[in-house]
Amino acid sequence: AYLAGDPVRSAQCGFWLALTQLLGGNAARGSGWLARVGRLLEERQLDCAVRGYLLAAAALGAWMSGDSVGSYELCTEAARIAARFNDRDLAALAWLGQGQASVTGGETARGVALLDEAMVSVTTGAVSPITARIVYCGVIATCMGVFDLRRATEWTMALSDWCAAQPDLVPYRGQCLVHRSQILQIHGEWPEATVAARLACEHLSQPTALPPLGMAAYQRAELHRLRGEFDDADTAYRQAHQHGREPLPGLALLRLADGHVDAAIAAIRRAVEESPDPLGRPAALAAHVDVMLTSGDVAAARESADELSGIADTIDAAYLHAIAAHADGSTLLAEGDAPAAITALHRASVGWRELAMPYEAARTRVQIGLACRALGDSDSAAMEFDAAREAFNRLGATPDLARLAELVGERRSTGVLTARECEVLRLVAAGKTNREIGASLVLSEHTVARHLQNIFGKLGLSSRAAATAYAYEQHLVGQNGP
């Protein structure tokens, strides 16, 4: 039915109904509404901005099918219609589409300029909330896809400030929350990143699971892994797989951190050999370097490090140059060339500082310390190790603290554990899960996880299996006190 006999208004409402269905994962319903709107426009010969919205929808379909040129042309026509009718929402969507099509078509500079123009319309309040959400998610996803972390961070922070001034607006839902979590993680704000990832999973699970849930679960798993919450990480990786997100390379790194090197090798080899996603390949290659160096296969690590360097030279993104330099330096160190390793690692360190990525910077400091130690410079090595330890402590990166403790030969002592931590350790040794430990000690799972982080960090341990072995070595199992 037409709204009060107004076919233009009816067409507008029909389009937004279609978009709402499409964003909710209901492709058939969304397509049905788009077809109805198109028929209404043709039957009534309506000359209005809705024609531009239909072009934007068609452009999205062309872009997703790989037709960047066709998508750009459709968005260009939509932009003309937006200008003719002074429709700011349509203009923002057209700029977004032009930007995405330009980036995937190889014209990155033109693309990011168009994306910036779209985001300006969002942060100045020129568009509606639903358009703001679409543009923000699209811009951040595209920036992350070309490893432009600076731009992704800048727009995330700008939009956060804008939303903070509008208390009635709920700005982040689903996929937007995933991107926000990724940005927060990159800059070392892990507690906030964890909250965003959890909320993303909740939003994408209700009332029914939506396709981006796999991505949200993977992001949540990554944060659990980095903080040493291995059981929770394993559960989240499984959820990611269940909802269509391959849980690699994260799952391979989880297996490595938990001491299952053979499983890590098998998983990361598959990730590198079978990865269909070129944008995800740098992460897979970097993880492959880590796993291969741990297993002693330096030749395999060198192959991946060289490929990473080639990708960085081709795409020319600061993040890729830093991750490639870290991989190259770590491999050079394993190859016995400590001076060259330090040179490469220093390049990585500069990159991480410029990108404000504290976790990656700390990991590189560890490698620089090892290279300094190999050259007999114990004072410089100690300073690098101390700086890395401080960063890992601040982040709550328990597995990295444990690895660092092993590398520098720090002593372990039960004397540093509190009575509660000893109770938790004994229950871990008894094979209890975090949930079971919480029930036994009347603690939340979050509190149990925090105690485990403290235990692992104090004792220089990296897994529950190692904690169990330690508890038996120290005759803690079966005791009633610390």
C-alpha positions in Angstrom: 0.0 0.0 0.0 1.1 3.5 -0.7 1.8 5.8 2.2 -1.1 8.4 2.2 -1.1 8.2 -1.6 2.6 9.3 -1.7 4.4 6.9 -4.1 7.8 8.6 -3.6 7.6 8.2 0.1 6.4 4.6 -0.4 9.5 3.9 -2.5 11.8 5.4 0.1 10.3 3.3 2.9 10.4 0.2 0.7 14.1 0.7 0.1 14.9 1.1 3.8 12.8 -2.0 4.5 14.9 -3.9 1.9 18.1 -2.6 3.4 17.1 -3.6 6.9 16.3 -7.1 5.7 19.6 -7.4 3.8 21.6 -6.2 6.9 19.7 -8.7 9.0 20.8 -11.6 6.7 17.5 -12.0 5.0 18.6 -11.9 1.4 15.4 -13.2 -0.2 13.2 -10.7 1.6 15.6 -7.9 0.9 15.7 -8.7 -2.8 11.9 -8.9 -2.9 11.5 -5.4 -1.5 14.1 -4.0 -3.9 12.2 -5.6 -6.8 9.0 -4.1 -5.5 10.5 -0.6 -5.2 11.9 -0.9 -8.7 8.6 -1.9 -10.1 6.9 1.1 -8.3 9.4 3.5 -9.8 8.9 2.2 -13.3 5.1 2.0 -13.1 4.8 5.5 -11.8 7.7 6.9 -13.8 9.0 8.4 -10.6 12.1 10.7 -10.9 13.5 10.7 -7.3 16.5 9.9 -5.2 15.3 6.3 -4.7 16.6 5.5 -8.2 20.1 6.3 -6.9 19.6 4.0 -3.9 18.7 1.2 -6.2 21.9 1.9 -8.2 23.9 1.8 -4.9 22.4 -1.6 -4.1 23.2 -2.9 -7.5 26.7 -1.5 -7.2 27.2 -3.5 -4.0 26.2 -6.7 -5.7 28.6 -6.0 -8.6 31.4 -5.2 -6.2 30.8 -8.4 -4.2 31.0 -10.4 -7.4 34.4 -8.9 -8.2 33.3 -6.3 -10.8 35.0 -3.2 -9.4 34.7 -1.2 -12.6 31.0 -1.8 -13.0 30.5 -1.1 -9.3 32.3 2.2 -9.6 30.3 3.3 -12.6 27.0 2.5 -10.8 28.1 4.4 -7.8 29.1 7.4 -9.9 25.6 7.6 -11.4 24.2 7.3 -7.9 26.4 10.2 -6.8 25.0 12.3 -9.6 21.4 11.6 -8.5 22.3 12.4 -4.9 23.7 15.8 -6.0 20.6 16.5 -8.1 18.2 15.8 -5.1 20.6 17.0 -2.4 20.3 13.6 -0.7 23.2 13.3 1.8 22.6 9.7 2.8 22.7 8.6 -0.8 25.9 10.7 -1.4 27.6 9.0 1.5 26.7 5.6 0.3 27.8 6.4 -3.3 31.2 7.7 -2.0 31.6 4.6 0.1 30.9 2.4 -2.9 33.2 4.4 -5.2 35.9 4.1 -2.6 35.6 0.4 -2.1 35.5 -0.2 -5.8 38.6 1.9 -6.4 40.6 0.1 -3.7 39.7 -3.3 -5.0 40.4 -2.1 -8.5 43.9 -1.2 -7.6 43.5 2.6 -7.2 44.1 2.8 -3.5 44.9 6.5 -3.2 41.7 7.5 -5.0 39.7 5.0 -3.0 40.8 6.1 0.4 40.2 9.7 -0.5 36.6 8.8 -1.4 36.3 6.8 1.9 37.5 9.8 3.8 34.8 12.0 2.1 32.1 9.5 3.1 33.3 9.4 6.7 33.4 13.2 7.0 29.6 13.1 6.2 29.2 10.7 9.1 31.2 12.5 11.7 29.7 15.8 11.0 26.2 14.4 11.5 25.1 14.9 8.0 23.6 11.5 7.6 21.1 9.3 9.4 22.3 6.7 12.0 21.6 3.7 9.7 23.7 5.2 7.0 26.4 6.2 9.5 26.6 2.5 10.6 26.9 1.3 7.0 29.5 3.8 6.0 31.6 3.3 9.2 31.6 -0.5 8.9 32.4 -0.3 5.2 35.3 2.2 5.6 36.9 0.4 8.5 36.7 -3.0 6.8 38.2 -1.6 3.6 41.0 0.2 5.6 41.8 -3.0 7.5 41.7 -4.9 4.3 44.5 -2.8 2.8 46.3 -2.7 6.2 45.8 1.1 6.6 45.7 0.9 10.4 46.3 4.6 10.9 43.2 5.5 8.9 41.1 2.8 10.5 42.2 4.0 14.0 41.6 7.7 13.2 38.1 7.1 11.9 37.2 4.8 14.8 38.2 7.4 17.3 36.5 10.2 15.4 33.2 8.2 15.3 33.5 7.4 19.0 33.7 11.1 19.9 30.7 11.8 17.7 28.7 9.1 19.2 29.6 10.1 22.7 27.9 13.4 22.1 24.7 11.6 21.2 23.6 9.5 24.2 20.4 8.2 22.5 22.3 6.7 19.6 23.6 3.1 19.9 26.4 3.3 17.4 28.0 -0.1 17.3 26.3 -3.3 16.5 27.6 -6.6 15.2 30.3 -6.3 12.6 31.0 -2.7 13.7 31.8 -3.9 17.2 34.2 -6.5 15.7 36.1 -3.8 13.9 36.1 -1.6 17.1 37.5 -4.6 19.0 40.3 -5.1 16.5 41.3 -1.5 16.7 41.3 -1.5 20.5 43.4 -4.7 20.5 45.9 -3.2 18.1 46.5 -0.3 20.5 46.8 -2.5 23.6 43.4 -1.7 25.1 42.6 -5.4 25.6 40.0 -5.2 28.3 37.9 -2.8 26.2 38.6 -4.9 23.1 37.3 -8.0 25.0 34.1 -6.3 26.0 33.5 -5.1 22.4 34.1 -8.7 21.1 31.7 -10.2 23.6 29.0 -7.7 22.8 29.5 -8.4 19.1 29.0 -12.1 19.6 25.8 -11.3 21.6 24.4 -9.0 19.0 25.2 -11.3 16.1 23.6 -14.3 17.9 20.2 -12.9 18.6 17.6 -13.7 17.6 19.4 -16.0 15.2 23.0 -16.3 14.2 24.2 -13.9 11.5 27.1 -14.6 9.1 29.6 -12.1 10.8 29.3 -14.1 14.0 32.2 -16.3 12.9 34.4 -13.2 12.6 33.3 -12.0 16.0 34.0 -15.3 17.7 37.4 -15.5 16.1 38.2 -12.0 17.4 37.1 -13.1 20.9 39.3 -16.2 20.6 42.3 -14.2 19.7 42.0 -12.0 22.8 41.5 -15.1 25.0 44.6 -16.6 23.5 46.8 -13.5 24.0 45.8 -13.4 27.6 46.5 -17.1 28.3 42.8 -18.1 28.7 43.4 -21.1 26.5 40.2 -23.1 27.3 38.0 -20.0 26.5 40.1 -19.5 23.3 39.5 -23.0 22.2 35.8 -22.7 22.7 35.6 -19.5 20.8 37.7 -20.8 17.9 35.3 -23.7 17.6 32.4 -21.3 17.6 34.1 -19.3 14.8 34.5 -22.5 12.8 30.9 -23.5 13.4 29.8 -20.1 11.9 32.0 -20.2 8.8 35.2 -18.5 9.9 38.3 -20.7 9.5 40.0 -20.5 13.0 43.5 -20.2 11.5 46.1 -19.0 12.1 44.9 -18.3 15.6 44.2 -21.9 16.5 47.7 -22.9 15.3 49.2 -20.3 17.6 47.0 -21.5 20.4 48.3 -25.1 20.0 51.9 -23.7 19.9 51.4 -21.8 23.1 49.8 -24.8 24.8 52.8 -26.9 23.9 51.3 -29.0 21.1 53.9 -28.2 18.5 53.0 -31.0 16.1 49.4 -29.9 16.0 50.5 -26.3 15.5 52.7 -27.3 12.6 50.0 -29.3 10.8 47.5 -26.5 11.3 49.7 -23.6 10.1 50.9 -25.6 7.1 47.4 -26.0 6.0 46.6 -22.3 6.6 49.5 -21.3 4.3 48.9 -23.9 1.7 45.1 -23.6 1.4 44.4 -20.0 2.4 41.9 -18.6 -0.1 42.0 -15.1 1.3 44.9 -12.9 0.1 44.2 -10.3 2.7 44.6 -12.9 5.5 47.8 -14.3 4.0 50.3 -12.0 5.9 48.9 -13.1 9.2 49.2 -16.7 8.2 52.7 -16.3 7.0 53.8 -14.5 10.2 52.3 -17.3 12.3 54.0 -19.8 10.1 57.4 -18.1 10.8 56.7 -18.3 14.6 55.7 -22.0 14.5 58.5 -23.1 12.2 61.2 -21.3 14.2 59.8 -22.9 17.4 60.0 -26.3 15.7 63.5 -25.7 14.4 62.6 -25.7 10.7 64.5 -22.5 9.8 64.4 -23.1 6.1 60.6 -23.1 6.1 60.5 -20.0 8.2 62.8 -18.2 5.8 60.5 -19.0 2.9 57.5 -17.4 4.6 59.6 -14.5 5.8 60.7 -13.8 2.2 57.2 -14.0 0.9 56.1 -11.5 3.6 58.8 -9.1 2.5 57.5 -9.4 -1.1 54.0 -8.6 0.0 55.1 -5.6 2.0 57.0 -4.2 -1.0 54.0 -4.7 -3.2 51.3 -3.2 -1.0 53.6 -0.7 0.8 51.7 -0.5 4.1 53.5 0.4 7.3 52.0 -2.5 9.2 53.2 -5.0 6.5 56.7 -3.5 6.5 56.8 -3.9 10.3 55.5 -7.5 10.4 57.8 -8.5 7.6 60.9 -6.9 9.3 60.0 -8.8 12.5 59.8 -12.1 10.7 63.0 -11.4 8.7 64.9 -10.4 11.9 63.7 -13.4 13.9 64.7 -15.8 11.0 68.1 -14.1 10.6 68.6 -14.7 14.3 67.8 -18.4 14.0 70.1 -18.5 11.0 73.0 -17.2 13.2 73.3 -13.7 11.8 72.7 -11.6 14.9 74.0 -8.3 13.5 71.7 -8.4 10.5 68.9 -9.6 12.8 69.2 -6.5 15.0 69.1 -4.2 11.9 65.8 -5.8 10.7 64.3 -6.0 14.2 65.0 -2.3 14.8 63.1 -1.5 11.6 60.2 -3.5 13.0 60.5 -1.7 16.3 60.3 1.7 14.7 57.2 0.6 12.7 55.4 -0.7 15.8 56.1 2.5 17.7 54.8 4.7 14.8 51.7 2.5 14.6 51.2 2.5 18.4 51.1 -1.3 18.7 52.5 -2.1 22.1 52.1 -5.9 22.0 54.0 -6.3 18.7 56.6 -3.8 19.9 57.2 -5.9 23.0 57.5 -9.1 21.0 60.1 -7.5 18.9 62.0 -6.2 22.0 62.3 -9.8 23.1 63.9 -10.8 19.8 66.3 -7.8 19.9 67.3 -8.8 23.4 68.1 -12.3 22.2 70.2 -10.9 19.4 72.1 -8.6 21.8 72.7 -11.6 24.1 74.0 -13.6 21.1 76.5 -10.8 20.5 77.6 -10.7 24.1 75.9 -7.4 25.0 74.2 -8.5 28.2 73.3 -5.0 29.4 71.4 -4.1 26.2 69.7 -7.5 26.3 68.6 -7.0 29.9 67.1 -3.6 29.1 65.2 -5.0 26.1 63.9 -7.9 28.2 62.8 -5.5 31.1 61.0 -3.3 28.7 59.2 -6.2 27.1 58.3 -7.7 30.5 56.8 -4.3 31.6 54.7 -4.2 28.4 53.5 -7.8 28.7 52.5 -7.2 32.3 50.6 -4.1 31.5 48.7 -5.9 28.7 48.1 -9.1 30.6 49.9 -11.2 28.0 50.5 -14.2 30.3 51.9 -16.6 27.7 54.5 -14.1 26.5 55.5 -13.4 30.1 56.0 -17.1 30.6 58.1 -17.5 27.4 60.2 -14.5 28.4 60.8 -16.0 31.8 62.0 -19.2 30.2 64.2 -17.4 27.8 66.0 -15.3 30.5 66.1 -18.2 33.0 64.0 -16.6 35.7 63.5 -18.8 38.8 60.0 -20.0 39.7 58.9 -20.0 43.3 55.6 -20.9 45.0 56.4 -18.4 47.6 55.1 -15.6 45.4 51.6 -17.2 45.1 48.8 -16.1 47.3 46.7 -18.6 49.2 43.9 -18.2 46.7 46.3 -18.7 43.7 47.5 -21.9 45.3 43.9 -23.1 45.6 43.3 -22.4 42.0 46.5 -24.1 41.0 45.6 -27.3 42.9 42.2 -27.4 41.2 43.9 -26.9 37.8 46.2 -29.8 38.5 43.1 -31.8 39.4 41.8 -31.3 35.9 39.1 -28.8 36.7 37.8 -26.3 34.1 37.6 -22.6 34.9 33.8 -23.0 35.4 34.3 -25.9 37.8 37.0 -24.0 39.7 34.7 -21.0 40.0 31.9 -23.1 41.4 34.2 -24.8 43.9 35.7 -21.6 45.2 32.6 -19.4 44.7 34.3 -17.2 42.1 33.3 -15.9 38.7 35.0 -17.4 35.7 36.5 -14.0 35.0 38.1 -14.0 38.4 39.4 -17.5 38.0 40.9 -16.5 34.6 42.6 -13.6 36.2 44.1 -15.8 39.0 45.4 -18.1 36.3 47.0 -15.2 34.5 48.8 -14.2 37.7 49.9 -17.8 38.3 51.3 -18.3 34.8 53.1 -14.9 34.9 54.6 -15.5 38.4 55.8 -19.0 37.7 56.8 -18.5 34.1 54.4 -21.1 32.8 52.5 -21.0 29.5 49.8 -23.7 29.7 47.5 -25.6 32.1 49.6 -28.7 31.4 52.7 -27.0 32.6 50.9 -25.7 35.6 49.7 -29.2 36.5 53.3 -30.6 36.1 54.6 -27.8 38.3 52.0 -28.4 41.0 53.0 -32.1 41.2 56.7 -31.2 41.2 56.1 -28.9 44.2 53.9 -31.4 46.0 51.0 -29.0 46.0 48.4 -31.5 45.0 46.5 -32.9 48.0 47.6 -30.1 50.3 45.0 -28.0 52.1 47.1 -24.9 52.4 49.5 -22.9 50.2 
